[in-house]
Amino acid sequence: MSYYPQTIADKMEKGLTKEIEMYAAISKALREDGNSKSQVSYYMSVDEDFIPDVLQAYAAPATFTCNCYQCHTGNKHVGDGESGFDYWQDTKRHC
């Protein structure tokens, strides 16, 4: 099952820092996802948890699975590698 605030956060332009820009990006992502104006209004004004949930999902750091030590030297190791992969906090490069 999909978590809708995460879906919207994933559709937002990356790198926004100003609150007003983030609100506009949420509204734009909702419209691009096929919501009507009244549905967008509901998410933006009535559902008290929606915007905080989207902003939390938007701000969450991306973690991805990789065992390529060369790409991730110096990045924070966040996994145990028991599954055969190491988990690194990815801040710069992707394999």
DSSP file (Angstrom, degrees, kcal/mol; ACC not computed):
  #  RESIDUE AA STRUCTURE BP1 BP2  ACC     N-H-->O    O-->H-N    N-H-->O    O-->H-N    TCO  KAPPA ALPHA  PHI   PSI    X-CA   Y-CA   Z-CA
    1    1 A M              0   0    0      0, 0.0     2,-0.2     0, 0.0     0, 0.0   0.000 360.0 360.0 360.0 137.2    0.0    0.0    0.0
    2    2 A S        -     0   0    0      1,-0.0     2,-0.7     4,-0.0     0, 0.0  -0.551 360.0-133.7 -85.4 146.6    1.3    3.4   -0.9
    3    3 A Y    >>  -     0   0    0     -2,-0.2     4,-1.8     1,-0.2     3,-0.7  -0.900  16.6-152.4-101.3 109.0    1.7    6.3    1.5
    4    4 A Y  H 3> S+     0   0    0     -2,-0.7     4,-2.4     1,-0.3     5,-0.2   0.843  90.2  54.9 -59.9 -41.9    0.1    9.3   -0.2
    5    5 A P  H 3> S+     0   0    0      0, 0.0     4,-2.5     0, 0.0    -1,-0.3   0.894 110.3  48.7 -58.0 -36.1    2.2   12.1    1.5
    6    6 A Q  H <> S+     0   0    0     -3,-0.7     4,-2.5     2,-0.2    -2,-0.2   0.901 108.4  54.0 -67.2 -40.1    5.4   10.2    0.4
    7    7 A T  H  X S+     0   0    0     -4,-1.8     4,-0.9     1,-0.2    -1,-0.2   0.923 112.4  43.5 -58.1 -45.6    4.0   10.0   -3.1
    8    8 A I  H >X S+     0   0    0     -4,-2.4     4,-0.8     1,-0.2     3,-0.7   0.908 111.6  53.4 -68.3 -42.4    3.4   13.8   -3.2
    9    9 A A  H >< S+     0   0    0     -4,-2.5     3,-0.8     1,-0.2    -2,-0.2   0.887 106.3  54.1 -59.2 -38.6    6.8   14.5   -1.6
   10   10 A D  H 3< S+     0   0    0     -4,-2.5    -1,-0.2     1,-0.2    -2,-0.2   0.770 107.2  51.3 -66.7 -25.5    8.5   12.4   -4.3
   11   11 A K  H << S+     0   0    0     -4,-0.9    -1,-0.2    -3,-0.7    -2,-0.2   0.572  90.5 101.8 -87.8 -10.3    6.8   14.5   -7.0
   12   12 A M  S << S-     0   0    0     -3,-0.8     2,-0.1    -4,-0.8    14,-0.1  -0.415  87.0 -95.3 -75.9 150.1    8.0   17.8   -5.5
   13   13 A E    >   -     0   0    0     -2,-0.1     3,-0.6     1,-0.1     2,-0.2  -0.393  48.2-119.6 -57.9 137.0   10.9   19.8   -6.9
   14   14 A K  T 3  S+     0   0    0      1,-0.2    -1,-0.1    -4,-0.1    -4,-0.0  -0.497  85.2  34.0 -83.5 151.4   14.0   18.9   -4.9
   15   15 A G  T 3  S+     0   0    0      1,-0.3    -1,-0.2    -2,-0.2     2,-0.2   0.550  70.8 152.5  88.5   9.6   16.1   21.4   -3.0
   16   16 A L    <   +     0   0    0     -3,-0.6    -1,-0.3     1,-0.1     3,-0.0  -0.512  12.6 168.4 -73.5 140.4   13.3   23.7   -1.8
   17   17 A T        +     0   0    0     -2,-0.2     2,-0.4     1,-0.0    -1,-0.1   0.592  48.8  84.7-124.2 -23.2   14.1   25.5    1.4
   18   18 A K  S  > S-     0   0    0      1,-0.1     4,-2.0     2,-0.0     3,-0.3  -0.683  72.2-135.7 -89.5 137.6   11.5   28.3    1.8
   19   19 A E  H  > S+     0   0    0     -2,-0.4     4,-2.5     1,-0.2     5,-0.2   0.886 104.5  53.1 -57.8 -42.9    8.1   27.3    3.3
   20   20 A I  H  > S+     0   0    0      1,-0.2     4,-2.1     2,-0.2    -1,-0.2   0.874 108.5  50.9 -63.5 -37.2    6.1   29.2    0.7
   21   21 A E  H  > S+     0   0    0     -3,-0.3     4,-2.2     2,-0.2    -1,-0.2   0.892 110.0  50.1 -65.4 -39.7    7.9   27.3   -2.1
   22   22 A M  H  X S+     0   0    0     -4,-2.0     4,-2.3     2,-0.2    -2,-0.2   0.910 109.7  50.1 -66.1 -42.4    7.2   24.0   -0.4
   23   23 A Y  H  X S+     0   0    0     -4,-2.5     4,-2.3     1,-0.2    -2,-0.2   0.921 112.1  48.0 -61.4 -43.4    3.5   24.8    0.0
   24   24 A A  H  X S+     0   0    0     -4,-2.1     4,-2.5     1,-0.2    -1,-0.2   0.887 111.1  51.1 -64.1 -38.5    3.3   25.8   -3.7
   25   25 A A  H  X S+     0   0    0     -4,-2.2     4,-2.6     2,-0.2    -1,-0.2   0.862 108.5  51.5 -68.3 -35.6    5.1   22.6   -4.7
   26   26 A I  H  X S+     0   0    0     -4,-2.3     4,-2.4     2,-0.2    -2,-0.2   0.948 111.8  46.7 -63.4 -48.4    2.7   20.5   -2.7
   27   27 A S  H  X S+     0   0    0     -4,-2.3     4,-2.1     1,-0.2    -2,-0.2   0.915 113.6  48.4 -59.5 -44.5   -0.2   22.1   -4.4
   28   28 A K  H  X S+     0   0    0     -4,-2.5     4,-2.7     1,-0.2    -1,-0.2   0.915 111.1  50.0 -63.0 -44.1    1.4   21.7   -7.8
   29   29 A A  H  X S+     0   0    0     -4,-2.6     4,-1.3     1,-0.2    -1,-0.2   0.879 109.3  52.3 -64.0 -37.8    2.2   18.0   -7.1
   30   30 A L  H  <>S+     0   0    0     -4,-2.4     5,-2.0     2,-0.2    -1,-0.2   0.923 111.7  45.7 -62.7 -44.2   -1.4   17.4   -6.0
   31   31 A R  H ><5S+     0   0    0     -4,-2.1     3,-1.8     1,-0.2    -2,-0.2   0.914 111.9  51.1 -65.4 -42.8   -2.8   18.9   -9.2
   32   32 A E  H 3<5S+     0   0    0     -4,-2.7    -1,-0.2     1,-0.3    -2,-0.2   0.754 102.7  61.6 -66.8 -22.8   -0.3   17.0  -11.4
   33   33 A D  T 3<5S-     0   0    0     -4,-1.3    -1,-0.3    -5,-0.2    -2,-0.2   0.422 126.8 -99.4 -83.6   1.8   -1.4   13.8   -9.6
   34   34 A G  T < 5S+     0   0    0     -3,-1.8    -3,-0.2     1,-0.3     2,-0.2   0.547  71.5 148.3  97.5   8.3   -4.9   14.3  -11.0
   35   35 A N      < -     0   0    0     -5,-2.0    -1,-0.3     1,-0.1    -2,-0.0  -0.517  44.7-123.0 -76.3 144.2   -6.6   15.9   -8.0
   36   36 A S     >  -     0   0    0     -2,-0.2     4,-2.6     1,-0.1     5,-0.2  -0.263  31.1-100.1 -74.6 169.9   -9.4   18.4   -8.6
   37   37 A K  H  > S+     0   0    0      1,-0.2     4,-2.4     2,-0.2     5,-0.1   0.882 125.7  50.5 -60.1 -38.1   -9.2   22.0   -7.2
   38   38 A S  H  > S+     0   0    0      2,-0.2     4,-2.0     1,-0.2    -1,-0.2   0.865 110.2  49.5 -70.5 -34.4  -11.6   21.0   -4.4
   39   39 A Q  H  > S+     0   0    0      2,-0.2     4,-2.4     1,-0.2    -2,-0.2   0.916 111.3  49.0 -67.7 -42.2   -9.5   17.9   -3.6
   40   40 A V  H  X S+     0   0    0     -4,-2.6     4,-2.6     1,-0.2     5,-0.2   0.924 110.4  51.8 -60.6 -44.1   -6.3   20.1   -3.5
   41   41 A S  H  X>S+     0   0    0     -4,-2.4     4,-2.2    -5,-0.2     5,-0.6   0.897 108.5  51.4 -59.6 -41.5   -8.2   22.5   -1.2
   42   42 A Y  I  X>S+     0   0    0     -4,-2.0     5,-2.3     2,-0.2     4,-2.1   0.953 112.9  44.0 -60.5 -50.2   -9.1   19.7    1.1
   43   43 A Y  I  <5S+     0   0    0     -4,-2.4     8,-0.4     1,-0.2    -2,-0.2   0.882 119.5  43.0 -62.9 -37.9   -5.5   18.4    1.4
   44   44 A M  I  <5S+     0   0    0     -4,-2.6    -1,-0.2    -5,-0.2    -2,-0.2   0.750 131.8  16.7 -82.1 -24.1   -4.1   21.9    1.8
   45   45 A S  I  <5S+     0   0    0     -4,-2.2    -3,-0.2    -5,-0.2    -2,-0.2   0.712 128.2  33.3-122.3 -29.6   -6.7   23.3    4.2
   46   46 A V  I  <<S+     0   0    0     -4,-2.1     2,-1.0    -5,-0.6    -3,-0.2   0.881  95.1  75.7-102.4 -48.7   -8.8   20.6    5.9
   47   47 A D    >>< -     0   0    0     -5,-2.3     3,-0.8     1,-0.2     4,-0.6  -0.550  63.7-165.6 -71.6 101.9   -6.6   17.6    6.4
   48   48 A E  T 34 S+     0   0    0     -2,-1.0    -1,-0.2     1,-0.2    -5,-0.0   0.745  82.1  45.4 -64.3 -26.3   -4.5   18.7    9.4
   49   49 A D  T 3> S+     0   0    0      2,-0.1     4,-2.3     1,-0.1    -1,-0.2   0.656  92.6  80.4 -92.1 -16.6   -1.9   16.0    9.0
   50   50 A F  H <> S+     0   0    0     -3,-0.8     4,-2.7     2,-0.2     5,-0.2   0.947  93.5  42.2 -63.0 -54.9   -1.3   16.1    5.3
   51   51 A I  H  X S+     0   0    0     -4,-0.6     4,-2.9    -8,-0.4     5,-0.2   0.933 116.4  48.0 -62.2 -47.7    1.1   19.0    4.9
   52   52 A P  H  > S+     0   0    0      0, 0.0     4,-2.2     0, 0.0    -1,-0.2   0.900 113.3  49.6 -59.2 -37.4    3.2   18.1    8.0
   53   53 A D  H  X S+     0   0    0     -4,-2.3     4,-2.3     2,-0.2    -2,-0.2   0.906 111.9  47.2 -66.5 -41.3    3.4   14.5    6.7
   54   54 A V  H  X S+     0   0    0     -4,-2.7     4,-2.8    -5,-0.2    -1,-0.2   0.936 112.9  49.0 -64.2 -45.8    4.4   15.6    3.2
   55   55 A L  H  X S+     0   0    0     -4,-2.9     4,-2.0     1,-0.2    -2,-0.2   0.875 111.0  50.2 -63.9 -36.5    7.1   18.0    4.6
   56   56 A Q  H  X S+     0   0    0     -4,-2.2     4,-1.1    -5,-0.2    -1,-0.2   0.924 113.2  45.7 -65.8 -43.6    8.4   15.2    6.9
   57   57 A A  H  < S+     0   0    0     -4,-2.3     3,-0.2     1,-0.2    -2,-0.2   0.878 112.3  52.4 -65.6 -37.1    8.6   12.8    3.9
   58   58 A Y  H  < S+     0   0    0     -4,-2.8    -1,-0.2     1,-0.2    -2,-0.2   0.872 112.2  45.0 -65.3 -37.7   10.2   15.6    1.8
   59   59 A A  H  < S+     0   0    0     -4,-2.0    -1,-0.2    -5,-0.2    -2,-0.2   0.628  86.0 111.3 -83.8 -14.1   12.9   16.3    4.4
   60   60 A A  S  < S-     0   0    0     -4,-1.1     2,-0.1    -3,-0.2    -3,-0.0  -0.398  74.6-116.0 -64.8 132.0   13.7   12.6    5.1
   61   61 A P        -     0   0    0      0, 0.0     2,-0.4     0, 0.0    -1,-0.1  -0.397  27.7-115.3 -68.4 144.4   17.2   11.7    3.8
   62   62 A A        -     0   0    0     28,-0.2    28,-0.6    -2,-0.1     2,-0.4  -0.638  30.4-169.8 -80.2 134.2   17.4    9.2    1.0
   63   63 A T  E     -A   89   0A   0     -2,-0.4     2,-0.3    26,-0.2    26,-0.2  -0.988   7.0-178.4-121.8 133.2   19.1    5.9    1.9
   64   64 A F  E     -A   88   0A   0     24,-1.0    24,-1.2    -2,-0.4     2,-0.4  -0.945  27.5-109.4-134.4 160.0   19.9    3.5   -0.8
   65   65 A T  E     +A   87   0A   0     -2,-0.3     2,-0.3    22,-0.2    22,-0.2  -0.680  48.7 140.8 -91.3 131.0   21.5    0.0   -0.9
   66   66 A C        -     0   0    0     20,-2.0    20,-0.4    -2,-0.4    -2,-0.0  -0.951  38.4-162.1-163.5 144.7   24.9   -0.4   -2.3
   67   67 A N        +     0   0    0     -2,-0.3     2,-1.3    18,-0.2     3,-0.1   0.105  56.8 120.4-114.7  21.4   28.1   -2.4   -1.6
   68   68 A C    >>  -     0   0    0      1,-0.2     4,-1.0    18,-0.1     3,-0.7  -0.699  39.7-176.1 -87.0  91.9   30.3   -0.3   -3.7
   69   69 A Y  H 3> S+     0   0    0     -2,-1.3     4,-0.6     1,-0.2     3,-0.5   0.847  76.4  61.9 -59.6 -36.9   32.8    0.9   -1.2
   70   70 A Q  H >4 S+     0   0    0      1,-0.2     3,-0.5     2,-0.2    -1,-0.2   0.869 104.9  46.5 -61.5 -37.4   34.6    3.2   -3.6
   71   71 A C  H <4 S+     0   0    0     -3,-0.7    22,-0.3     1,-0.2    -1,-0.2   0.765 120.1  39.3 -73.9 -23.5   31.6    5.4   -4.2
   72   72 A H  H >< S+     0   0    0     -4,-1.0     3,-2.2    -3,-0.5    -1,-0.2   0.200  73.2 141.5-117.9  15.8   30.7    5.7   -0.6
   73   73 A T  T << S+     0   0    0     -4,-0.6     3,-0.1    -3,-0.5    -3,-0.0  -0.409  80.0  15.4 -59.5 126.1   34.1    6.1    1.1
   74   74 A G  T 3  S+     0   0    0      1,-0.4    -1,-0.3    -2,-0.2     2,-0.2   0.210  98.8 118.4  92.8 -15.7   33.6    8.6    3.9
   75   75 A N  S <  S-     0   0    0     -3,-2.2    -1,-0.4     1,-0.1     2,-0.3  -0.501  78.2 -87.9 -81.3 157.3   29.8    8.4    3.9
   76   76 A K        -     0   0    0     13,-0.4    13,-2.9    -2,-0.2     2,-0.5  -0.458  35.8-136.7 -69.9 125.1   28.0    7.2    7.0
   77   77 A H  B     +B   88   0A   0     -2,-0.3    11,-0.2    11,-0.2    -1,-0.1  -0.725  30.1 168.1 -82.7 124.7   27.5    3.4    7.2
   78   78 A V        +     0   0    0      9,-3.1     2,-0.3    -2,-0.5    10,-0.2   0.251  51.1  64.2-123.4  11.1   24.0    2.7    8.4
   79   79 A G        -     0   0    0      8,-1.0     7,-0.1     1,-0.1    -2,-0.0  -0.857  67.8-134.1-133.3 169.0   23.6   -1.0    7.7
   80   80 A D        -     0   0    0     -2,-0.3     6,-0.1     5,-0.1    -1,-0.1   0.592  34.0-133.3-100.8 -11.4   25.2   -4.3    8.9
   81   81 A G    >   +     0   0    0      4,-0.4     3,-1.9     1,-0.1     5,-0.1   0.558  63.1 132.5  75.0   7.4   25.7   -5.9    5.5
   82   82 A E  T 3  S+     0   0    0      1,-0.3     4,-0.1     2,-0.1    -1,-0.1   0.806  70.1  55.7 -63.2 -28.4   24.2   -9.2    6.7
   83   83 A S  T 3  S-     0   0    0      2,-0.4    -1,-0.3     1,-0.0     3,-0.1   0.426 129.3 -96.2 -82.6   3.0   22.0   -9.4    3.6
   84   84 A G  S <  S+     0   0    0     -3,-1.9     2,-0.4     1,-0.3    -2,-0.1   0.357 100.7  87.7  97.0  -4.6   25.1   -9.1    1.4
   85   85 A F        -     0   0    0    -17,-0.0    -2,-0.4   -19,-0.0    -4,-0.4  -0.953  67.6-138.2-125.9 146.5   24.7   -5.4    1.0
   86   86 A D        -     0   0    0    -20,-0.4   -20,-2.0    -2,-0.4     2,-0.5  -0.780  17.9-135.7 -97.0 149.0   25.9   -2.5    3.0
   87   87 A Y  E     -A   65   0A   0     -2,-0.3    -9,-3.1   -22,-0.2    -8,-1.0  -0.925  24.9-175.6-109.5 125.4   23.7    0.4    3.6
   88   88 A W  E     -AB  64  77A   0    -24,-1.2   -24,-1.0    -2,-0.5     2,-0.9  -0.931  33.7-118.5-122.6 142.2   25.2    3.9    3.2
   89   89 A Q  E     -A   63   0A   0    -13,-2.9     2,-0.6    -2,-0.4   -13,-0.4  -0.720  40.4-144.3 -74.8 109.2   23.8    7.3    3.8
   90   90 A D        +     0   0    0     -2,-0.9   -28,-0.2   -28,-0.6   -18,-0.1  -0.676  39.2 152.4 -86.6 118.7   24.1    8.6    0.3
   91   91 A T  S    S+     0   0    0     -2,-0.6    -1,-0.2     2,-0.1     3,-0.1   0.584  72.8   5.7-117.6 -16.4   25.0   12.2    0.0
   92   92 A K  S    S+     0   0    0      1,-0.3     2,-0.3   -21,-0.1    -2,-0.1   0.688 109.2  39.6-134.3 -54.0   26.9   12.6   -3.2
   93   93 A R        -     0   0    0    -22,-0.3     2,-0.4     2,-0.0    -1,-0.3  -0.797  48.5-157.0-120.5 150.4   27.3    9.8   -5.7
   94   94 A H              0   0    0     -2,-0.3   -28,-0.0    -3,-0.1   -22,-0.0  -0.938 360.0 360.0-120.5 145.6   25.2    7.0   -7.1
   95   95 A C              0   0    0     -2,-0.4    -1,-0.1   -27,-0.0   -29,-0.0   0.444 360.0 360.0 -80.0 360.0   26.4    3.7   -8.6
